[in-house]
Amino acid sequence: MHRGRTLDRHGDRRHRCSGRDDPKAEAFAAYLTDERHFSAYTARCYGADLRQFIDYLSGELGVEIDRPAEESA
């Protein structure tokens, strides 16, 4: 088993639907559950995907995320 991944019942590698906190991703997940009526699990998975995308973009563009500024926004 790889770190951050798990095997689903079909043997496919999928990312776990958790991760470090990100205020924008958490707000997005809350929107999905509260306004769009997604299940909590689906919203967490979308939030994890968004966190991974933010990490990817910041790495590719060489931009550092200012977490305290993001939390206060």
C-alpha atoms as one frame of an Amber mdcrd trajectory, in Angstrom:
protein
   0.000   0.000   0.000   1.312   3.440  -0.901   1.231   6.362   1.489  -1.909
   8.470   0.966  -3.531   5.825  -1.196  -5.587   2.763  -0.530  -6.960  -0.084
  -2.610 -10.676  -0.043  -3.265 -12.737  -3.220  -3.577 -11.768  -3.523  -7.246
  -8.043  -3.271  -6.504  -7.735   0.246  -7.950  -5.530   2.751  -6.165  -7.510
   5.748  -5.003  -6.541   8.665  -2.779  -7.992   8.750   0.682 -10.628  11.371
   1.238  -8.769  13.218   3.927  -5.729  15.386   4.282  -4.443  18.524   5.855
  -6.811  21.388   6.458  -7.198  24.043   3.810  -9.739  26.816   4.512 -10.879
  27.178   0.896 -11.243  23.432   0.432 -13.136  23.140   3.722 -15.469  25.999
   2.698 -16.027  24.291  -0.657 -16.842  20.990   1.070 -19.289  22.784   3.384
 -20.953  24.394   0.361 -21.312  21.001  -1.296 -22.977  19.422   1.746 -25.084
  22.399   2.836 -26.187  23.913  -0.462 -25.813  21.135  -3.016 -26.772  18.286
  -0.634 -23.776  16.083  -1.507 -22.966  13.340   0.967 -20.326  14.203   3.551
 -18.011  11.543   2.094 -18.314  12.937  -1.441 -17.717  16.485  -0.211 -14.586
  15.360   1.701 -13.281  13.622  -1.424 -13.865  16.721  -3.548 -12.113  18.770
  -0.857  -9.145  16.366  -0.921  -9.001  16.669  -4.705  -9.031  20.449  -4.434
  -6.218  20.392  -1.839  -4.147  18.162  -4.118  -4.749  20.478  -7.067  -3.753
  23.533  -5.015  -0.562  21.739  -3.911   0.199  20.760  -7.502  -0.299  24.285
  -8.828   1.739  25.866  -6.062   4.576  23.430  -6.781   4.424  23.923 -10.543
   4.249  27.703 -10.304   6.624  27.985  -7.358   4.049  29.880  -5.313   3.955
  29.492  -1.555   0.508  29.447   0.047   0.118  31.843   2.977  -2.105  29.670
   5.204  -2.806  32.324   7.884  -3.892  34.816   5.213  -6.111  32.177   3.610
  -7.764  31.411   6.953  -8.614  35.046   7.559  -9.993  35.629   4.040
